[in-house]
Amino acid sequence: MIVPMRPVRCGRILATAAVALAMPLAALAQDRPAAKPDLKRGQEIASSICAACHGADGNSTIAANPKLSGQDAAYLLKQLNDYARAAGDKGARVNSVMSGILGGISAADRVHVAAFYAGQPHKPGVARNRDTLEAGQRIYRAGIPERNVPACSGCHSPNGAGIPAQYPRLAGQHAEYTVAQLKAFHDGTRRNSVQMAQIAARLNDAEMNAVADYVAGLR
């Protein structure tokens, strides 16, 4: 288990980041379920379609595929909806595999499966690189003020649990998956979060790897 470093005060940097990263609630409204989700239906979809890549309970054992368990339902629903968008849509999240799968899942069923995975217990992960642990912890807790990189904890919470529904859980996520997403934001191949694209653009590969490994061990 990682023992958190005492937070470093970032003053103006964090205040500015909070404003820049705030996601309008109106933008989230469309991804909030309008009716009570059917968890049984969600489990059926998860078992028959999603489990091969993400695990029956959302605790993927494949490092390239994200853990879905314990994520906020509205956040998961937004990602599913973004995958389902047309590739030319500005808010689309482009992935041929996920887009193909979602072609057979209705908008209503996305609500059900997102709620099902959100309710599954999250299994913790571990940090594996002792040499970069301190650097990853520093970025997560304090950011990189000289480059206007805010502390990750400001949006994803000190323990990595995320802040529903805007910001996802990072604690325990596969480091390989987290790195891949940071690089996708950095390179512009993932476009469904302007805020993350701006932040990732200021990180180098070593910093991405360090913070991704650190959050894998957060709990």
N, C-alpha and C positions, 0 to 999 in steps of 0.2 A: 504493500500500500504506500502511496506517495504521501509524504507529509508536506502540506502546503507551505510555501514560503510566505513570510509576512508581506502583505500587499504594499506596493510602492505607490505613493501618491503621484498622480500624473496631472492633477490640476486642470489647467486649460485644455490639455490634449484630450483628456477623457470627456470633459464637458462638450468640446467641439464634436468629438466622435459620437457622443450620445445623440446629439442633434442630427448629425449626418446619417446615423444608422437607424434612426427611428423609422419604422415602417408604418405608413398610414393605416389606421384600423379599417378604413373603407376598402383598402386593397385586400384585406384578409376576409372580409365579409362573404365574398363569393365562395370561399373555400371552407367556411364553417357549415357543418351539417345542419340543414333546416329542420329535419325530423330526427326522432330517436333512432340511432343506428340499430341494425339487426345483427347482433354479434354472432349468432349462429350462422347466418348467411355469410358473414365476414370470415368465419372459420372455415366454412366450406370452400370459399374461393382461395383462401390462404393454403389450404391443404392440397387442393387440386391444381393450382396454378403457380403460386408463389413459393411454396416450400422448397422446391428443388434448388433455388438460388439463395433464399433468405431464411430457410429453416421454418419448420411448422409453427414455432413460437416466436419467430422473428429474430432469433439469436443465430445469425448466419455464422457458419464455420469456415466460409470461404472468404479470404481476406479481401478479394476484389469486390465483394458484394456487401453492402452495408447491413449492419444490424438495424432492425426496425422496431424491436421491442422497446417499450417505454418512451417512444417518441410521442410528441403531442399529436393528437388526431388531426387537428387543423393543419399542422405543418405537413404531415404525411399526405393529407388530401391535396394540399397545394402542389406538392411534388408530382403526385399522380396526374393531376389536372395539367400541370406544365408539360409532362411527358406526352399527354394526349393531344396537346396543341399541334397545329400544323407546323412543319419545320421552319417555314418562313415567318412565323409569328415571333414578334420581338421578345415575348415572355416565355417562349418554348424552351424546354430542356431537352436537348437532342440526344437520343440514344436509340439506335435502331431496334435493339432487342426489346427495351421497355415500351417503345412506341408500338411495336408489333403486338406485344402482349395486351396492351391496353386497348387495342382495336377490338378485342373481344370482351371487354369489361365495361359495362354501362356506367354512366355517371352516378347512378344510385348505388351500384355495387362498390364503386370506389369509396363511397362514404362508409359502407359496412366493413370493408377490409381495413381501411385506415383505423377505424375505431377498434377493431379486433386486435391489431398489432399494437396499438397504443396501450392496450390494457394488459399486455403480456409482461411478466417480470423480466427485467433487464439483467443479463449476466455480465459481470464486470470483466475487464480485460487487464492487460499488464503492459507496462513500458519495458522495452527490451534493450534499449541502448543507453547504458550508464554514462557514456561519454558525452551525450548531448542532453542529458536530463536537466541539468541546471539551465542551459540555454533555452530549452523548451519551456521550462517553468517560468523563466524571466519574461519571455514573450507573452505567455498566457496571462501572467499576473500583472505585468507592467507595460506591455507593448514595446514599441521601439520609438520613443518620443522624438528623436532627432529626424525620423523619417515619417512622422505623423501616422504611425501604425498604432492603433488603440489596443489596449489590453483585451484579449479575447474574453476574459472573465466578465467584462462589462456587459456583454450581450448573451454570453452562454453560461453565465453564473459561475461563482468561484469553484463549485464542485463539478462543473461541466454538465449539469442537468438540463441546461437550456432555460429559456424563458418563454413559456407558452403565450401565444402561438407563433410568435415571430421568429424565434431563434431555436435551432435544433439542439438536442442532446448531443454532446460530443464525448462525454465520459464513456470509456469502454469501447468506443468505435475502433474498428480495425485501422491501424496506422496507415496501411497501404491505401485503403479507400480514402481516408482523409487527405493524404498527400495528392492522390489523383484528382480530387475535387479542387484543392487549392491550385493545382497546376492548370486545371480546366478553367477556373476563374481567371487566373493569371494570363492565360493564352487567349481568352475570349471565346473558348469553345463551350463554356457553360455561361449562359447569359441571363439566368432567371433571378439574379440578385445583383443589382448595381453596386450596392454597398460592399459585398464580398469581392466583386471584381476590382473595385478601387483599392481595397486593402491588400488582396493577394498580389496586385501589380507592384506593390512595394516590398515584397518578400522575395528572397532568393531561395534556391533549392535547399540549401543547408538549413535555413530557418524553417522552411515548410516541413522538412523531415523531422527537425527537432521538436517543433510544437505538436506535430501529429503523433509522434511517439509518446510525448508527455501526456497528452489527453487520453491516449489509449489506456493509461494506468490510473486515470482519475476515478474516484468513487466517493 
